[in-house]
Amino acid sequence: MANAKLYVGNLSYNSTEESLAALFSQFGEVVSMRIVTDRETGRSKGFGFVEMASAEAAQQSIAELNGKQVDGRQLTVNEARPQEPRQGGRGFGGGGGGYGGGRRY
C-alpha cells in the first residue's frame, strides 16, 4: 500500500498543520502534513502538502475537498507532482557554476 501525497493550495493564512490534519483525516489516515512557510517571516505561503496512507483516501480527499470553501478560501487539492530538481543558482546545470574546472595556465 503506497502513500499518496497531495498538494493543497489557496490555504487561509490562519490554517495550521493541526487544522489541515483534522480536515483530511475525515477521508483516511494522514501520514504527514506540512504548510510551506516563508523562511524569513515564518508566515504561511498559502499552500502545503498532505500525505495520505492510501491512494483511495487521497482520491476521496481530492473529490471532497477540491474547490471547497475552508476559512473563506476555495481550496485547490490535487496529486502532488514530484519536486523539480533545483538549479545551482548560476544556470549552469546545478553545479557550483564555472566553465570547466580545468587548470589555468
N, C-alpha and C positions, 0 to 999 in steps of 0.2 A: 504494500500500500504506500504510494508515494504522496508526499506532502505537496500542496498546491499553493503557490504564492500569488497573492492578489495585490494589484495597485489600487489605492483608494485616493481619489483626487477630490479637490474642492472642499476639503475639510474646513470646518469652522476653526478659527484660531484659538477658540476656547476648548476644542476637543483635546482629550487626554488619551494616553495609551489604555488606561483603565476603561474609559467610556467606549473606545474602539473595540476592545476585547469583549465587553458586555454586548455590544451591538452585534458582533459577528458570532458570538457563542450561541446565539439562538439557532444557528444553522449547523452546528457541529463543533468539534474540538478545535480551539485556537491554539496553535503550537507556539507562535510568536507574533508580535506586532511591534511596529516602530513608526513613530511620527518623525518625519525628517525636519530638523531644526537648523536654523542659521547658526553657523559656528561662532560668530562674533556676538550676536544678541541673545542666542538661545531661544528665539521666538520660532514658532511653527512656521514652516514654509507652505502649509496648507495641503500637504499630501503625505502619504505614508504607505506602509506595506503591512499586510496581514497574511500569515501563513496558516493555512487550514490543514488539518490532519488527513483529509481525503479530498480527492478530486470532486466527489459528489457534493461534499459540503461547500467546496469552493464554487461549484456551478450554481448551487442553490443560493448562495450568498450573492452572486452576481445577479441572478434572476430577481431576487427580492430587493436588493439594495441599490442597484444601478439606477440612477435617476430619482431616488427617494430623497425627500426633504429631511435633513437632520440638522438641528441647530440653525435653521434658517438658510441652509445651503443645500443645493441639489448635488448629491454625491455622484461621482464617477467611479464605478467599480468594474475592473476587468482583470484578465490574467496579466500578471507582471511579465514584461519582456526581460530576457537576460540583460544584465548590466553591460553596457558598452565598455570596451577597454579604454582607459583614459590615455590621452596623449601626454607625451613627456613635457609639454609646456613650450617647446620651441618648434613644433611642427615637423620634426624630422623622424617620425615613426616611433616615438615613445622612448627613445634612448635619452641620454643626457644632453643631446644636441651635438654640435661639432660636425665635421665633414668626413672624418675617416679615421682619425686617431693615429695615422702613420707618423713616422719620425719626421721631424722638421730639420732641414739641413741648413 
